[in-house]
Amino acid sequence: MSHITPPSYTYSYIKIILLKGIIMNKNELRKLKEIKDFDEFIDSINPYYPDLIKRNYTAKEIEKVLNNTYLKLIGKILCHSPEGLSKFIKTLLLKYEIKNIKSIILGVIVEIDREDVIENLYLIAEEYLGKKDFIEELYRKANLDEIQLYLKKSIYYEIVREGINYFKRYNETFVLEAFLDQIYYKKLLLMKNLLKKKESKIILPYIDYSIEIYNLKIIYRGIKNKINPDLLKKLLIDNYLFLNKQKIDFLLKSDDPKQISSQFENILSKERKLKSTCRTFNFDINQPIKSIEQIYINFFLKAPKNIIDNIDALTIFRILELLIKKEYEIKNYVLPRAIRINQLKYSSINFL
């Protein structure tokens, strides 16, 4: 993708403000819960997700269409971002390259039809990264050995090798997927040292909260999957916002998902910064990860008061706010409801 560097953050700010209309408001999101007909659902979200049309979908197809909408938003932001900021935004796309690599490897493992695998790849992300040829060549590899050999000169090689070896020993893909996810968060961490002062003011807190959510997810899912605590520790990133090494070690001693949920709530509810920024502290012990994400997002989106007169910092904040809200909207509202309504449609057809 060709990229023309905009002249200033002022230019970027004007362009980003024009994109605010792509976020659904609370009233619109609330109405989604009342819709039971899939065609009506499509009509209601069409202004925000025009690529989702009236036809039969699998859950995976719905997810891809919605996530491609998010990726196109990133593409628009890239077009309007100064050079330093665009490098960071491109780092965010690495998450989708990793999703592609997971899909290809897991497709080989469970012997999914090759055409179905490529249909689920996020090639838009690869186009923005300039790596479409890389992922298409990886897709052509027929087995795990060929995949490892092809990745030998990439950042993914050591991780994929270790993850595949773990899978071969224990028939478990959790570690493979977690190690791949870890690459993304390590790249985010490396960005800390590459950012200029005007960019770091907003981006550093974003990196910190993103990594901490990742760490808490890994701990919770690792305990649910009965992963060895020492191995689980290797999957974590040594970076903290509200946690520290002592709290991490304490959490890793748990062996029960319900217990770990209570421990998450106990630790976060005592955080002074969270109490001062979050009006309400709602924690659902049955959905700890969703609760954690909401708490951390609310914390980050309380814009620092001293950025109002700083156009650089304000522009970066608005960009991240836009991306966070759109991703959360898809993940927690639009996608679950779309899949549910689609399932109900098929259920009624089968019943008839």
C-alpha positions in Angstrom: 0.0 0.0 0.0 1.4 3.4 -1.0 1.6 5.8 1.9 1.8 9.6 1.7 2.9 11.2 4.9 0.5 13.8 6.0 2.0 17.3 6.7 1.0 17.4 10.4 -0.9 16.0 13.3 -3.4 18.8 12.8 -4.2 17.3 9.4 -4.5 13.8 10.9 -6.8 15.0 13.7 -9.3 16.5 11.2 -9.4 13.3 9.2 -9.8 11.1 12.3 -12.6 13.2 13.7 -14.5 12.5 10.5 -14.2 8.8 11.2 -16.0 9.0 14.6 -19.3 8.2 12.8 -18.3 4.6 12.3 -18.8 3.8 16.0 -22.3 2.7 17.0 -23.8 4.6 19.9 -25.1 2.9 23.1 -28.7 3.1 22.1 -28.0 1.4 18.8 -26.0 -1.4 20.5 -28.8 -1.8 23.0 -31.3 -2.3 20.2 -29.2 -5.1 18.7 -30.2 -7.3 21.7 -33.9 -7.1 20.7 -33.4 -8.1 17.0 -34.1 -11.8 16.2 -34.3 -11.7 12.4 -31.0 -11.8 10.6 -32.1 -9.6 7.6 -33.3 -7.0 10.1 -30.0 -7.2 11.9 -28.1 -6.7 8.7 -30.2 -3.6 7.9 -29.7 -2.1 11.3 -25.9 -2.3 11.2 -25.5 -1.7 7.4 -24.2 1.9 7.9 -21.4 0.6 10.0 -20.7 -2.8 8.4 -21.7 -2.5 4.7 -19.9 -5.6 3.7 -22.2 -7.9 5.7 -25.0 -8.7 3.2 -28.1 -10.7 3.3 -27.0 -14.3 2.6 -26.2 -17.5 4.6 -23.0 -17.3 6.7 -21.0 -19.6 8.9 -19.9 -18.1 12.2 -16.3 -17.9 10.9 -17.5 -16.0 7.8 -19.3 -13.4 9.9 -16.3 -12.9 12.1 -14.1 -12.4 9.1 -16.4 -9.8 7.5 -16.6 -7.8 10.7 -12.9 -8.0 11.4 -12.2 -6.9 7.8 -14.2 -3.8 8.6 -11.9 -3.1 11.5 -8.9 -3.7 9.3 -10.2 -1.3 6.7 -10.5 1.3 9.5 -6.8 0.7 10.3 -6.1 1.2 6.6 -7.8 4.6 6.6 -5.9 5.7 9.7 -2.6 4.7 8.1 -3.4 6.9 5.2 -3.8 9.9 7.5 -1.0 9.2 10.0 2.4 10.8 10.3 5.3 8.5 9.7 6.2 7.8 13.3 2.7 7.0 14.3 2.1 4.8 11.2 4.9 2.5 12.2 3.1 1.9 15.5 -0.2 1.4 13.8 1.4 -1.2 11.5 2.6 -3.1 14.6 -1.1 -3.5 15.5 -1.6 -5.4 12.3 0.8 -8.1 13.4 -2.0 -9.5 15.5 -3.8 -10.4 12.3 -0.8 -11.9 10.7 -0.5 -14.1 13.7 -4.1 -15.1 13.3 -3.3 -16.1 9.7 -0.3 -18.2 10.8 -2.5 -19.9 13.5 -5.2 -20.6 10.9 -2.7 -22.2 8.5 -0.9 -24.3 11.1 -4.2 -25.4 12.8 -5.7 -26.1 9.4 -2.8 -28.6 8.7 -3.1 -30.2 12.2 -6.9 -30.8 12.0 -6.8 -31.4 8.2 -9.2 -28.6 7.2 -9.9 -28.3 3.5 -7.2 -25.9 2.1 -9.8 -23.7 0.3 -11.6 -23.2 3.7 -8.3 -22.2 5.3 -7.5 -19.5 2.7 -11.1 -18.2 2.9 -10.5 -17.5 6.6 -7.2 -15.6 6.2 -7.0 -11.8 6.7 -5.2 -10.9 3.6 -6.1 -7.2 4.0 -3.7 -7.1 6.9 -1.0 -8.7 4.8 -1.5 -6.1 2.1 -1.1 -3.2 4.5 2.0 -4.9 5.9 3.4 -5.6 2.4 3.6 -9.3 3.2 0.8 -10.9 1.2 3.3 -13.1 -0.8 4.8 -14.3 2.5 1.5 -15.6 3.9 0.3 -17.0 0.6 3.5 -19.0 0.3 3.1 -20.3 3.8 -0.5 -21.4 3.0 0.9 -23.6 0.2 2.9 -25.7 2.7 1.4 -29.2 3.0 2.6 -30.3 6.4 4.1 -29.1 9.7 7.7 -29.9 8.6 7.4 -27.7 5.5 5.9 -24.9 7.6 8.8 -25.0 10.0 11.3 -25.0 7.2 9.6 -22.1 5.4 9.6 -20.0 8.7 13.2 -20.7 9.4 14.4 -17.1 8.6 11.3 -15.4 10.2 10.6 -14.1 13.7 8.2 -17.0 14.1 10.5 -19.9 13.6 11.7 -20.7 17.2 8.2 -20.2 18.6 6.5 -22.3 16.0 9.0 -25.1 16.4 8.6 -25.2 20.2 4.8 -25.0 19.9 4.6 -27.8 17.3 6.9 -30.0 19.5 4.6 -29.4 22.5 1.6 -30.3 20.3 3.3 -33.6 19.2 4.0 -34.6 22.8 0.7 -33.6 24.4 -1.8 -33.2 21.5 -2.5 -29.6 22.8 -2.3 -26.4 20.7 -2.7 -23.9 23.6 1.0 -23.4 24.0 1.6 -23.0 20.2 -1.1 -20.4 20.0 0.0 -18.6 23.2 3.6 -18.5 22.0 2.5 -16.9 18.7 0.3 -14.4 20.5 3.3 -13.5 22.7 5.3 -12.4 19.7 2.8 -9.6 19.1 3.0 -8.3 22.6 6.8 -8.5 22.6 6.7 -6.4 19.5 4.5 -3.9 21.3 7.0 -3.8 24.1 9.9 -3.1 21.7 7.9 -0.1 20.4 8.4 1.6 23.8 12.1 2.3 22.9 11.3 3.5 19.4 8.6 6.1 20.1 9.3 9.8 20.1 8.4 11.8 23.2 5.2 13.3 21.6 4.0 9.8 20.7 5.0 7.9 23.9 2.8 10.0 26.2 -0.4 8.2 25.0 1.0 5.1 23.4 3.0 3.8 26.4 -0.1 3.5 28.6 -1.9 1.7 25.7 1.0 -0.8 25.5 1.1 -1.3 29.2 -2.6 -2.0 29.5 -2.7 -4.2 26.4 0.2 -6.4 27.7 -1.4 -6.7 31.2 -4.7 -7.9 29.7 -2.7 -10.5 27.7 -0.9 -11.7 30.8 -4.1 -12.1 32.8 -5.7 -13.9 29.9 -2.8 -16.3 29.6 -2.9 -17.0 33.4 -6.6 -17.7 33.4 -6.7 -19.8 30.2 -3.5 -21.6 31.2 -5.0 -22.6 34.6 -8.2 -23.7 32.8 -6.1 -25.9 30.5 -4.0 -27.2 33.4 -0.7 -25.9 31.9 2.4 -26.3 34.1 3.0 -23.0 36.0 6.7 -22.9 35.0 5.7 -23.2 31.3 2.9 -20.7 31.8 5.4 -18.2 33.2 7.4 -18.5 30.0 4.4 -17.3 28.1 4.1 -14.0 30.1 5.5 -10.6 29.2 7.7 -8.9 31.9 5.8 -5.6 31.9 3.3 -4.3 34.4 0.6 -1.7 34.9 -1.3 -2.6 38.1 0.4 -6.0 38.6 4.0 -6.9 39.6 6.1 -10.0 39.8 4.9 -10.8 43.3 1.2 -10.6 42.2 2.0 -12.7 39.1 3.7 -15.4 41.2 0.7 -15.4 43.6 -1.8 -15.9 40.8 0.3 -18.7 39.2 -0.1 -20.7 42.4 -3.8 -21.1 41.8 -5.2 -24.3 40.2 -8.9 -23.4 40.0 -10.5 -21.1 37.4 -13.1 -19.8 39.9 -10.4 -19.1 42.5 -8.3 -17.2 40.0 -11.3 -15.1 39.0 -11.8 -14.1 42.6 -8.1 -13.3 42.9 -8.3 -11.0 39.8 -11.2 -9.1 41.3 -9.5 -8.8 44.7 -6.3 -7.4 43.2 -7.9 -5.0 40.8 -10.5 -3.7 43.2 -7.8 -2.5 45.5 -6.0 -0.4 42.9 -6.1 3.2 43.8 -5.8 4.4 40.2 -8.7 2.3 39.1 -10.9 3.6 41.9 -10.2 7.2 41.0 -10.9 6.7 37.3 -13.7 4.2 37.1 -17.0 5.3 38.6 -18.2 1.8 38.9 -16.1 -1.4 39.3 -18.2 -4.2 37.8 -16.6 -7.6 37.9 -18.3 -10.7 36.7 -16.6 -13.7 38.2 -18.0 -16.0 35.6 -16.6 -13.8 32.7 -13.3 -12.6 34.2 -11.6 -11.8 31.0 -14.5 -9.7 29.6 -14.6 -7.8 33.0 -10.9 -7.2 33.0 -10.9 -5.9 29.4 -13.8 -3.5 30.2 -12.1 -2.2 33.4 -8.8 -1.6 31.6 -10.4 0.0 28.6 -12.4 2.4 30.9 -9.2 3.3 32.7 -7.3 4.1 29.4 -10.2 6.0 27.8 -10.3 8.5 30.7 -8.3 11.0 28.6 -5.5 12.8 30.5 -6.6 16.4 31.1 -3.3 17.9 30.0 -3.6 16.6 26.4 -6.4 19.0 25.3 -4.0 21.7 24.2 -1.5 19.2 22.7 -2.7 18.4 19.2 -0.1 15.5 18.8 -1.1 13.7 21.9 -4.8 14.4 21.3 -4.7 13.0 17.8 -3.0 9.8 19.0 -5.5 9.4 21.8 -8.4 9.8 19.4 -7.0 7.2 17.0 -6.5 4.7 19.8 -9.9 5.5 21.2 -11.5 4.8 17.8 -9.7 1.5 17.4 -10.4 0.3 20.9 -14.1 1.2 20.7 -14.5 -0.4 17.2 -12.8 -3.6 18.3 -14.8 -3.8 21.5 -18.0 -3.2 19.6 -17.3 -6.0 17.2 -16.1 -8.5 19.8 -18.7 -7.9 22.5 -21.8 -6.7 20.7 -22.1 -7.2 16.9 -20.3 -10.5 16.4 -22.0 -12.4 19.3 -25.4 -11.1 18.3 -24.9 -11.9 14.6 -23.8 -15.4 15.3 -26.6 -16.0 17.8 -29.3 -14.7 15.3 -27.7 -16.8 12.5 -27.8 -19.9 14.7 -31.5 -19.3 15.5 -32.3 -19.0 11.8 -30.6 -22.3 11.0 -32.3 -23.9 14.1 -35.7 -22.9 12.9 -35.0 -24.1 9.3 -33.9 -27.5 10.6 -36.9 -27.7 12.9 -39.3 -27.0 10.0 
